[in-house]
Amino acid sequence: MLRLFSSGFKAASIKLDSESNKSEDITVRLDSSVPNVEDIGALSVSSPNGTSVPVSSLGIFKFATNPTTIIREDGKRAQTVSATVTKGFNIAQKNTELENFAKTLDLSSGYSWGTGGVNEENQKSVNSILMAMVLSFILILSTMVLQFNSFRRALIVLVVIPLSISGVFIIFGITQTPLSFPALIGILALFGIVVKNSILVVDKILINNKSGLDFKDSIIDGVASRLEPIVLTSLATIFGLLPIMLSSALWTRSKGN
């Protein structure tokens, strides 16, 4: 009702000139004259029980400053502060420092804070990659069960995944590499690489065992015979990805990213 009183609302548009394709808005107002601030108090609005009450009975009117734009997050009014980091600083590290500082603020009841922007998008990307990892694990397990016709052999193949992932996080911790979106893509790709290598070894062991070799000798021969192709294919993958890493800053780790 207040909006209708002060500025009206757009009901429709009418085309006045078909050649120029110009149109004018049809605005519905309470009065054709320009509304005055003093008249707001006399404006009547409908209450939930159907009666009309004057706006002046709802509060005291006074002039005050008001934001030109009201931003809302999840239905709540919000104030945003935008910033970026300069070259030589890490976004994730600075965001952690910002969150630690925000925790020391003594905010009044009903107020809260949160970070967004690049950090929010990175978190969404990380969540999507983690879901993809879970899905890929399930798909790989299903494929291995169908191929080997055995849950035990499939689990033997997949046991290399947590071993390889643990090594990745150890190296990340030593080199202080942030767990960014490109890093998670590399970990997801690692799933397929280590499973492929494990399949080669397990398949060779099964072939040796079927040919009559002792189980222990089958394992020794399977690992020894598959070591060379696994190393060569891994080196080919590493050297094949080096040009991509060196050509784009997205895939490299720097203090400014």
N, C-alpha and C positions, 0 to 999 in steps of 0.2 A: 504494500500500500504506500509506503514511504517512497519507494522508487517510482511508482506510478504518479505520485503527487509531484515529485521533484523533476523528473525527466521523461516520464511516460515510458512506453515500451513499443517496440516495432511490431506491428501487426502483419504487415505485408509490404510488397513493393509493387509499384505500377510503372509501366514503361510509357513514357510520354512521347518519345520520338523513336519510331521504328527504324528510321534510317541511321541515326547516330547510336542506337542501342543504349541510350541513357535511360536510367530509371530513378525514381524517387521513392523514399521510404514513406509508408503510411504509419504515423505515430499516434497512438491513443493516449490522450491526456485527460485529466479531470477537468481542466479549465483551459480556455484558449489564452488567458492572460499569463504573464510570467509569475510563477509562484514566489511568495515571500517567506522568509525564514520564520517570521512571527506567526504565520498561518499554520505552521506544523502542529502546534499545540492544540489547535481546534480541530485537527483532523481526527475522524473517528475510525476505529478499526473493530473488526468482529472478534469477539472472545470465543473460546471453545464451547460455551453454553449457548451461543447464538445471539447474545446481546452485544450492543455497540458501546464502546467506551472511548473517551478521548485519549489521544496519545499523551497529553500532558499528565494524565493520571499514572503513567508508567514510569515517570522519572522526571528529573530536572534537566532542562535544556540549557546548554551553555556552549560558547565557542571554544574550540580546542584544536590543537594540531592533530592530524590524522594521516597515516601513511597513504600515499596515492595508490599503492598496490598491496594487496593482502595475499601473502603466500600461505598455502595450507599443505600440510603433509599428513595423510591419513585422516583428513577431516579436522586437524588441529592447526591453529595459527602458528606460523613458524617465521623465524628470522634466519637468513642465510648469510654467510660470510665466505666469499670466494678468494682463493689464493692459489699460488703455484710455487714450486721450488725452483731455485736458480741452479745453474750448472754446477755440478760438483756435490750435490746433495741427493740423497735417496728418498723417494716418495714414501715408501713403506716405513722407513726409519723415522721420518719426520711425522708421519701420521701417528705412529706409536707414541712419540713424545707429546704430540698434541692431545692424544687421549689421556695420557698420564696427567697432563696439566688440567684438562677438563674435569678429571676426577677430584681435583682439589678444590673446585669451585663449590661454594656453599649456595646452591640454588634454592629458591623458595619452593614451597610445595606446589605441585602442578607443573613445574618446569622440568624439562629434560633436554639432553643434547645428543647429537649423533653426527657421524661423519658420512659424507657421500662423495659424489663426483667420481674421480678415478678409482678411489678405494672401494666404493660401492660396486662399480662395474667390474673391478678385479675380483671382488668376492663372488659376484654372480658367475663370472667365468670359471673361477675355481670350483664352485659348487657344481656347475655343469660338467666339468672335467671329471670330478669325483664320481658323479653319477655314471658317466661314460665308462669309467674304470670298473665300476661294479657290474655294469651291463656286459662289458667285454669279458670280464672274468667268467660270468655265467655262460656266455656264448662259447668261449673257448672250452670250458668244462663240458658243455653239451657236445661240441665237436669231437673232443678227445674220447668221450665215452663211446660215441658212434664209431670212431676210427679203431680204437683198441678193443672195443666190446668189453670193457672192464673199468669199473670205477677206481680200482686200486691203481692201475696203470695211468689212468687219467690224472689222479691226484699226485702220482710220482712226477708227472710232467709239470704240473702246476706248482709243485713245491718250490720250484726255482724262482717263482715270481716274488714272494716275500723276501727271499734271500737277496735277489738283485736289487729290490727296492730299498732294503735296509742299507745296502752299500751306497746307493745314490744319496740318501739322506746324510750318511756319514761324510761323504765327500762335500756335500752342500754345506755342512756344518764347519768343516775344516777350511773351506775356501770362502766362507761367508757369502754364499750365493743365495739370494732371496728366492723363495718359492713362488715364482711368477707364473703367469699364464703360459708363456713359451716353455718354461721348465716342466710344467705339468703335461704339456703336449709331448715333450720328449719322454717323460715317464710312461705315458700311455703307449707311445710307440715302442718303448722298451718291453712292454708286455708281449707284443708279437715277436720281437726278436729273440728273447730268451726262451719263449715257448717253442719257437721254430728250432732253436739249437737243442733244446731238451728232447724234442720229437726225434731229431736225427740220432741222438745217442740211444734213446730207449728203443727205437726201431731196430737199430743195429744190434743191440743186446738181444732182442727177441729173435732176430734172424740167426745169430750165433747159437742161441740156446736151442732153436729148432734143428740146427744142423748137427747137434750132438755134443757141442762143447759144454764143459762144466760151467755152472752158473757163475762162479767167480772168474773163470777165464773169459766167459762171454762179456762180463762187465769190463774187464781190463782191455780186451781187444776192441770192444765197442767205443770206449772212451778214447783209446789211442788212435783208432782209425778215423774218428770223426773230429779230432782236435784240429787237424790242419784245415779242413773246409770251414769249420766254424770260425777259426781265427781269420782266415782269408776273407770270408763274407763280412765279418765284423769290421775288419780294416777297410773293406770297400765301402761299407756304409758310413764309417767315420769320415773318410776322405771325400766321399760324395757329398756329405753335408757341410764340410768346411767352407766351400764357396758361398753357400747360403748364409752361414754364420758371419762370414767376413764382409759380405756385401750389404747386410741390413743390420741396423742397430737394434732392431726388435729382438734378434736372436742372440745378442751379445750382452754381457753383463758389464755395466758401467755405473759409476757412482751417480750419474745424473739421471738414470732411468728408474 
